Amino acid sequence: MNSDMDVNSIFYWWPLVKDLGIPMPKTTLIPYDGDLFLDSHSDSPPEFTELVAQVKAACEEYGYPAFIRCGGLSAKHEWKNTCYLEGPSDIPGHIFNLMEAVLMVMGMRLDFDGIAVREFLHLENRFKAFGGEMPIAKEFRFFARNGEYECHHPYWPPSSIWNPSIDGWYEALKGMQTLTDEELGLLKGYSSKLAIKLDEGELGTGWWSLDFCKTVDGVWYLTDLAVGENSYHWSTCPHSPEDMSQYPDPEDPEKIGEALGPTARAERMRKIRERLDPHRIPEMGEDPEIEF
């Protein structure tokens, strides 16, 4: 195991958890050692051409649409231009956009370790949002500390939504933000099982966030995970770090506008990134998107 590997990278955690018996999308990891600083106007280097070929082969195995991501992010806010593949013609441009996202969002602090090709999950969703027209689905983030459930939150706080595709998006979102007692018990169990296994790994930290989403056939899947201290908390949660507790989580529709403006979004992003990487603080005018 490479001790320099990013603990939040799917290239690290997927091999640890894939055989736990918890529903997860089928996944193929394709490492990449080529140049990250590609010039879109010049011929692709052979390493990039080979990466595209391997991604295409994996997509053909799983079928289209397909989902791709790099180790640490999927740039999902730009959905139709990044992680979502309708067909093979999307592959080169979408990989390039993911590479660009790594540089823009994380700079050199996050290496581009390759592409993960994943089975596309048809999720229970009610509207689209963000610049890439991403479907907003029924998703939850759970936290587990020292192998035990700590807390959970709906994945999308209302203050994170912008450019919604419908007028009644707030009501639609709130309609997806409850769990039955049976679902809560199931996901608590999954979270503890995953955290225990992750803490057995070389880079175990004791505190994890675990993201689950519900498919149209009613199955809950684990789709992503990360170190707890690197993960967004709702400000109303007693376990929220002090800096994150200052962010708005409005329940009153009249307050939504206060949290949706570009200045408010940029300030939230700046505070989170300052906490995670004090050497890379975006200016207020930069793109306010953030991986929640």
N, C-alpha and C positions, 0 to 999 in steps of 0.2 A: 504493500500500500504506500502510495506517495503521500508523505506527511504534509506536503505543501498544497495538496488538493483542497479546493474550497469545500468546506463541509456542507454548504448549501447547494452544491452542484448535484444534479441528478446522476452524474457520472460517479459520484461518491455514494449517495444513499440508495440508489436503485438496486445495486447488487446485494445490499444488506437486507432489504425488506421485501423483495419481489416474490419470495417463496413462503410468506407468512400465511397464505390462505385468505388474505383480505382482497376484495375486488380492486383491481388496478388495471388501467389500459395496457394492452400489449405494447411493449416498448423495445426498440432496437437502438443501441448506443453506437454511434459512429464517431470515433475520435478524429481530430483534425490537428495536424502539426504544421500547416502551411501558414502563409502570410495573412495576417488579419487586416492589414492596411491595403485593401484591394482598390484598384482604380477601375471604376465601372466602365470607363471609356477605352480600356486597353484589353488585350487578350488575357483570358483567365489563365492563371498559373496551373500547371498540371495537377497540383494537389487539390485545387478547387474543383477542377473538372472531375477528378476521381470522387470527391465528396458528393458532388451532384449526382453522379452515377450510382453511388451507394444509397443515397437518399431515395432516388427513383426506384431502385430495386426493393427497398423496404416498403415504400408506399404501394407498390404493385402487390406486395404480399398482403398488406392490410386492406387495400382498397381505398378509393377516394370517396368523400373527402378525407384528408389526413391532417394530422396535427404535428407540427415540428416545434422544437425549442432548442436553445443552446443549454449549456450546463446550468447557468444561474438565472436565466430569464427566458420569457417567450415573447416579450414586447406585445402582449395581448391587446393592449389598448389600440394598436394599429392592426387589429385582427386580419382583415382581408388583404393586407399587404405584408404580413409577417408569418404568424404561426398557422394560419388556416390555408390549406392547399386544396383547391378545387380539382386540379389536374396537374400533369407533369410539367406543363409549360410554366407553372408558377414557381417551380423549385429554385432555379438559379437566382431570380430576383428576390425571392423571399429569404433565402439564405443570406444574400448580400445585405438585406435590410436588417436581419438579426445581427450580423456582424457590426453593422453601423450602430445598432442600438446598444451593443456592448460598450462601444467606445463612447457614445454620447451619454449613456446613463451612468456607467461605472468607471469610465476611463481605464487606466491600466491596472486598477485594483482587482479587476475580474478578468481572468484569462478566458479566451474563447477556446474551450476544450473540445468542441465538436458539436454535432447535431444529434438530438434524440428524436427519432421518428416514433410517433405514438398512434395507436388505434384511435380513431375519432369517436368520441362519445356523444351521442345525441341526448342533450340535456333538457331538463324541464325548464323552459325559459318563456318570458312573456314580453320582452321588448329588447331593443338594441341600444347601444350607447357608445360614446367616445368617437374619435376620429375614424376608427377602422370598422365601425358598425358591428361591434362585438355583441353577441347575444348575452343578455344578463340572466343568469340561471340561478337555480336554488342551490346555493353553496354556503358552506360554513367552515370557519376556522376554529379548530380546537387547540388548546394548549395542554401539555402534559409536563410535569416536573418530577424528576426522580422516579419515573415510571408510573406516576399516578395522574389521573385527570385533574386539571386545575380550573379551567374555564373554557367557555366557547362564545363565539359571536357570529352573526351573519357575516358572510365574506364582504359584502358590499355595503358600507355605511352610506346613508343617503347623501352625505356631503361629498362622496367620491364620484357621484354620477354627474356627467355632463354630456350634452348633445343627445338627450334621450329621443327615441324614435316615436314616442307617443306622448300625448298630453297627460294622461293619467298614470305616468310612470311611478310616482311616489306610492300610490295605492297598490299598483302592481308589484312593486318591490316589497312593500310591507307584507303583501300576501304570500311571499315566498320565504319569509323570515321567521317561521315558527317550526318547531319539531314536535312530533308526537313523543310520548313517554318511551315508546318502543324504539323510535329512531334515536332518541337521546341516549338510551342505554346501549344501543348497538355501537354508536360512534364513540361513546366513552370507552367501551371495551376495545375497539380498534385503536384508539389513541394510546391507551396504556400498553397494549401489546406492541405497537410500533415503537413507542418511547423506550421500552425495556430493551428491544432489539437494537435500536440505534445507540443506546448507551453501552452496548457490548462492543461497538466499533472502535477503531483506533482514535477517532476524533469525537467520541461521545462527549456531550456537554452537560447533560442532565436536564436540559430545558428545551422543549421542541414545540414548534407550531406545525399542525397537520391539517391540510386542506381537503375537504370532502365535497363532492357534488352528486346530485341525484339525477339519474338518467330517466328518460321517458318511460321505461319499463319498471321504475321504482327501485332500482338498485343503487346503493351508495358506493361510490368509488373514491379511493385515495388518489389525488392528482398531483399533489405537491407537498413539500415539507421544508422546513428551515429551522435554524437555531432560534429559540424563543426570543432572545434579545434583539435579533435582527428583524422581527416580525411586527406588523402593525396591530395594535390593540385599540379597541373602541375606548374612547376617553371615559366612558361611564363605568368601565370595569375596574374593580378595586386592585387588580393586578397590573393595570396599565402603568408603564414607566412615567415618571413625573413629566417629562417633556411631552409625551403623547397625550397625557391627561388634559392638556390645554386645548386640544383640537376639538372642534364642534362635532357632535353626533346628534343633529337635530331630529326630534320626533315630531315637532310642529311644522307642518308644511309651509307656514308663513316665514319660517326661519331658513328654509332651504336656500333661498337666493343669497343670503349672507355668506354661505359656505361655498357657493358655486362659482363665484367670480374668479377670473384668472389671477388676481392678486392674492386672494385667499388660498387658492390651490397652490400657487407658487410658494407662498410662505410656509404652508404645511410641508411641501416637498423639501424646502430648504432646511427646515428644522430636523426632519427625519434624516436627510443626508448628512447634515452636520453631525448628528449623533453617530451615524454609522461610519462616516469618513470625514474627519475634520479637515483633511487636506484638499477636499474637493467640495466646495460650497457653491452651488449655482447662484447666479445673479437673479434678481427678482423677475427679470424679463424672460428668463429661459422657459422652455416648455415645461409645464407643471405636472406632467404625467408621472405617476409613480406606481411601482408594483405593490399593490396592497396585498 
